[in-house]
Amino acid sequence: IEPIPEVDFSRFGNVRREELSRIQKISSQHLHRCWLNIPHVTQFDEIDITELEDFRKSVNKEGTYDTKLTMLPFLVKAVQKVLTEMPRFNSSLAPDGNALIVKEYYNIGVAVDTDQGLMVPVVKNVDTKSVLNIAADCMQYAQQARAGKLKPDALQGSCFSISSLGGIGGTQFTPIVNAPEVAILGVSKASIKPIWQDGEWQPRLILPVALSYDHRVVDGVLAAKFTTRLKQLLEDSRHLLL
Ligand code: CAO
């Protein structure tokens, strides 16, 4: 690919040079590699989290547990459940492109925004953890990432990533697959929408999600099944217990 031609911007006005941090340089190369190597498709969906949000808020208000719950740990748990049911999403393409390496462990990377750039610490063995355990891990990793204190081990071994911009805003975005993973879930900000239910309009809290996937490994039907199952699990979170 021809590089983008260099432009002397100072011909048009004042400019200044800001060096990228070490993390920004590493992630910029990595994201470029992922973008160029993977044929990306993104599947969008909307999940009604009205009941789950009521539950989340009531747990936080009661203060029974030390850990604050956001929507993220529920998403991590629900994603892990879908990965166990649809192992193709928990695989990587073999380097020769002729086979899939299917993982039998469930480690989920969580994108964390830091002053130094994007970091993706990995919550390990999610299948053995409760939503509260996952919430505690996410909080600890986000704090460590922002303090620049993540150990190298915390950044390794992810099977699938989640990038949540829900605390910030936006209606949808298309995340880049974090190779050698084969899919990533992007989460945007939940908002109240009128939904036609039982013959009337109901105000419901709707969470937009976007599943980007490697089309060499996952086809559109499987991707739609993934988001449909994720929706089912989060719309009636009792399924997460089963
Ligand atoms: N919809 C509406 N509100 C949401 C939400 C959503 N989808 N997700 C989070 N929120 C709310 C939380 O409930 C919390 O509100 P309260 O304090 O009232 O409970 C608030 O937003 C802040 O949440 P948070 O961001 O502190 O916590 P989190 O668990 O949702 O996310 C983390 C943690 C580390 C993922 C997040 O802070 C972060 O860094 N996100 C950026 C990830 C990123 O950079 N992605 C881009 C990668 S590609 O460039």
Residues whose N, C-alpha, C, O or C-beta is under 5 A from the ligand:
A	BS01	CAO	T70 M71 L72 A111 V112 D113 A142 S163 S164 G166 G167 S188 K189 A190
